[in-house]
Amino acid sequence: MSNEALSNLLRENRRFDPPAELAAAANATADLYEEAAKDRLGFWERQAKDLVTWAEPFGEVLDWSNPPFAKWFTGGSLNVAYNCVDRHVEAGHGDQVAYYWEGEPGDARTITYADLKREVSKAANALVELGVAIPQHAAQVG
């Protein structure tokens, strides 16, 4: 392939819109993008408060006092595993598919949120038995 052909491949301008049915069911709508554009920090503060369970609430959305090092949600602390798995089970979604895996030869596995919680707990307990511990400060954001 020539350099010109490779160069042309870098200039992709086509747009592939999603099917209307998929777009209608999307979580991110045009209104969401407009809200984010109007008040970026307010938008992310609302997202963080509405969509994430915090062990310790954050004090500041963005600390930009030492560029280029940004700190988001300073002072906050959260458990990522809880946010990704446990809260969905607690909300009654334990039977919903959390992860669908399909292998090369056609084998497949469907894992629900309840299955995933059980497997994550097994792995965590195995690590604890091995003496692995996470310092409290390691879970803090910012």
C-alpha positions as CSV (number, residue, x, y, z in Angstrom):
1,M,0.0,0.0,0.0
2,S,1.4,3.4,-0.9
3,N,1.9,6.3,1.5
4,E,-0.8,8.2,-0.4
5,A,-3.3,5.4,0.2
6,L,-2.4,5.3,3.9
7,S,-2.8,9.1,4.1
8,N,-6.2,8.9,2.5
9,L,-7.3,6.3,5.1
10,L,-6.6,8.8,7.8
11,R,-9.1,11.2,6.4
12,E,-12.3,9.4,7.3
13,N,-15.2,11.8,7.3
14,R,-18.2,9.4,6.9
15,R,-20.7,9.4,9.7
16,F,-22.7,6.3,10.7
17,D,-25.8,7.3,12.7
18,P,-27.3,4.6,15.0
19,P,-30.6,3.0,14.1
20,A,-33.5,5.3,15.3
21,E,-34.8,2.6,17.7
22,L,-31.4,2.4,19.4
23,A,-31.0,6.2,19.6
24,A,-34.5,6.6,21.1
25,A,-33.5,4.2,24.0
26,A,-30.1,5.9,24.6
27,N,-29.2,7.2,28.0
28,A,-27.3,10.2,26.5
29,T,-29.6,12.5,24.7
30,A,-29.0,15.9,23.0
31,D,-30.4,17.5,26.2
32,L,-27.6,15.8,28.3
33,Y,-24.9,17.2,25.9
34,E,-26.5,20.7,26.1
35,E,-26.5,20.6,29.9
36,A,-22.8,19.5,30.0
37,A,-21.9,22.3,27.6
38,K,-23.7,25.0,29.7
39,D,-22.2,24.1,33.0
40,R,-19.4,21.5,32.8
41,L,-18.6,21.2,36.5
42,G,-22.3,21.4,37.6
43,F,-23.0,18.6,35.1
44,W,-20.3,16.3,36.5
45,E,-21.2,17.1,40.0
46,R,-24.8,16.0,39.3
47,Q,-23.6,12.9,37.5
48,A,-21.3,11.9,40.4
49,K,-24.0,12.4,43.0
50,D,-26.8,10.8,41.0
51,L,-25.0,7.8,39.5
52,V,-22.3,6.9,42.1
53,T,-22.6,5.8,45.7
54,W,-19.9,7.5,47.7
55,A,-18.5,6.1,51.0
56,E,-17.3,9.6,51.8
57,P,-18.8,12.5,49.7
58,F,-16.4,14.6,47.7
59,G,-15.8,18.3,48.7
60,E,-14.8,19.8,45.4
61,V,-15.7,18.6,41.9
62,L,-12.4,19.8,40.3
63,D,-9.2,21.0,41.8
64,W,-7.1,22.6,39.0
65,S,-4.7,24.4,41.3
66,N,-1.6,22.7,40.1
67,P,-1.8,22.4,36.2
68,P,-1.5,20.1,34.4
69,F,-2.5,17.9,37.4
70,A,-6.2,17.9,37.8
71,K,-7.9,16.3,40.8
72,W,-11.5,15.3,40.3
73,F,-14.0,14.8,43.2
74,T,-11.4,15.6,45.9
75,G,-11.9,14.3,49.4
76,G,-14.4,11.7,48.1
77,S,-14.0,8.0,48.7
78,L,-15.8,5.2,46.9
79,N,-15.8,1.4,46.4
80,V,-15.7,0.8,42.7
81,A,-16.7,-2.9,43.1
82,Y,-19.8,-1.8,45.0
83,N,-20.7,0.7,42.4
84,C,-20.2,-1.7,39.5
85,V,-21.9,-4.7,41.0
86,D,-23.4,-4.7,44.5
87,R,-25.7,-1.7,44.1
88,H,-27.3,-3.3,41.1
89,V,-28.1,-6.4,43.0
90,E,-29.5,-4.3,45.9
91,A,-31.7,-2.5,43.4
92,G,-33.3,-5.7,42.3
93,H,-31.3,-6.3,39.2
94,G,-29.5,-9.4,40.3
95,D,-31.0,-11.5,37.6
96,Q,-30.1,-9.1,34.8
97,V,-27.2,-9.9,32.5
98,A,-24.1,-8.0,33.7
99,Y,-21.6,-9.6,31.3
100,Y,-22.1,-11.8,28.2
101,W,-19.0,-13.6,27.0
102,E,-18.7,-15.4,23.7
103,G,-15.5,-17.4,22.8
104,E,-13.9,-18.2,19.5
105,P,-15.3,-21.7,19.1
106,G,-18.8,-20.5,19.8
107,D,-18.9,-21.3,23.5
108,A,-20.7,-18.6,25.6
109,R,-21.4,-17.6,29.1
110,T,-24.0,-15.3,30.6
111,I,-23.2,-13.8,34.0
112,T,-25.8,-12.0,35.9
113,Y,-25.1,-9.2,38.5
114,A,-25.8,-11.8,41.3
115,D,-23.3,-14.3,39.7
116,L,-20.8,-11.5,39.3
117,K,-21.2,-10.4,42.9
118,R,-20.6,-14.0,44.1
119,E,-17.5,-14.4,41.9
120,V,-16.0,-11.0,43.0
121,S,-16.6,-12.0,46.6
122,K,-14.8,-15.3,46.1
123,A,-11.9,-13.5,44.5
124,A,-11.8,-10.9,47.3
125,N,-11.9,-13.5,50.0
126,A,-9.1,-15.5,48.3
127,L,-6.9,-12.3,48.2
128,V,-7.7,-11.6,51.9
129,E,-6.6,-15.2,52.8
130,L,-3.3,-14.6,51.0
131,G,-2.8,-11.5,53.1
132,V,-3.5,-8.9,50.4
133,A,-4.8,-5.7,51.9
134,I,-5.6,-2.3,50.4
135,P,-4.6,0.8,52.4
136,Q,-7.6,3.0,53.2
137,H,-6.1,6.0,51.5
138,A,-5.8,4.0,48.2
139,A,-9.6,4.1,47.8
140,Q,-9.8,7.8,47.9
141,V,-10.5,9.8,44.8
142,G,-8.4,12.9,44.0
